[in-house]
Amino acid sequence: MQNHNNEIIKNVKSIISQALKVDENKIELHSSLIKDLGAESIDFLDIVFRLEKTFKIKIPKGELFPEKLLTDARYIKDGKITQAGVEELQRRIPGANWVEFSKNPLVANLGDVFTVGMIVDYLSEKLATANK
Amino acid sequence: MRFHDKVVLVTGGSHGIGAAIVKRFVKEEAKVYFTYLSSRKEAAAIADSVGKPQRVSFLACDVRKKEDVQKTVDQILEKESSLDILVNNAGIIRDGLFLTMPDADWSEVLETNLGGVYSFCKASAKQMMMQGGGRIINISSIVADLGGFGQANYAASKGAINAFTKSLAVELASKKVTVNAVAPGMVNTKMSSAVRSAFGDKIKDRIPLGDFAEPEEIASVVAFVASDEARYITGQIITVDGGLGLLSRR
């Protein structure tokens, strides 16, 4: 399992490096895709496409990164994600650290949640399920 | 050669401007794939005429059908490792007065001219993004800007292409995919022959350069926009109309 994870980590770092045009050595598991690595919305799509190709998997829309949630009035109020919004995010993306995010659920802080490690965790679980 | 072994896809390459674009890219050593709607014989004749059969292939595709479009792009990517340049040229006219225009003429023009652009961009942009760049060139028309009598459907489709071009250019810029449109004025093709024959040489009086463009002259501009020299151009509507638009705005 450890080797499997190392392989995933190596591939994820390589993919992020290619998609975001950042030096692979600067990519850590705790790196935030937005704050540390400068990702924009289209980069998330790019990363998903590359993950699908490399790992030969299908990632359904919104399963790894949320889509449309941030434009839904039910989930956003005064620049913050509502409790319902956090619960919806938790449901959609269970691998992320929502406990920490819930302490100050500003939309601006959402980027902190999307880390390299979150992608690795997602893939580890997805691939393990696929191999069962 | 600017396009040596670049993979180019031209939609609607059997006639007029499309055929000229196909020939231009083949001449400059690209690997060109083009689509045709109905006549395989005409497509084969264009392919034969370029004299480099190994550099040109043609595929049947109804650009209105998303599944046809995806299949076309998939077929190319089964053989090639990249899709470098997409030229959305396929288009039709169904001119007629708006008040008596059949709904079918409105729909068919929008689905072909605009729907085809949408579907091919959707099918190709993902590949271009992952390969680290690409060129998308949509063939628009001066009619998008000026309007045209009996051309509400055609003008609407081309105007939408212009707006689409600018928006997509913004979305794909960070991935080094440029998106531009080339908007011809009066071109010496079969498609514009009805207008030309209706007005005769009088229409030339409205064109400052005094003549119609040849399809090859539109192809030259498309080739420039597709080249490395145009790296810094995106989201632009490049008008090639002999100055027609200038006088019409007076």
Contacts between the chains, C-beta under 8 A, distances in Angstrom:
chain1	res1	chain2	res2	distance
A	18	B	132	7.9
A	40	B	174	6.3
A	42	B	129	7.7
A	42	B	171	6.1
A	42	B	172	7.3
A	42	B	174	6.2
A	42	B	175	6.5
A	43	B	174	7.5
A	45	B	129	7.6
A	46	B	129	5.5
A	46	B	130	7.0
A	46	B	175	6.6
A	49	B	126	5.6
A	49	B	129	7.0
A	49	B	130	5.7
A	50	B	130	6.2
A	53	B	130	7.1
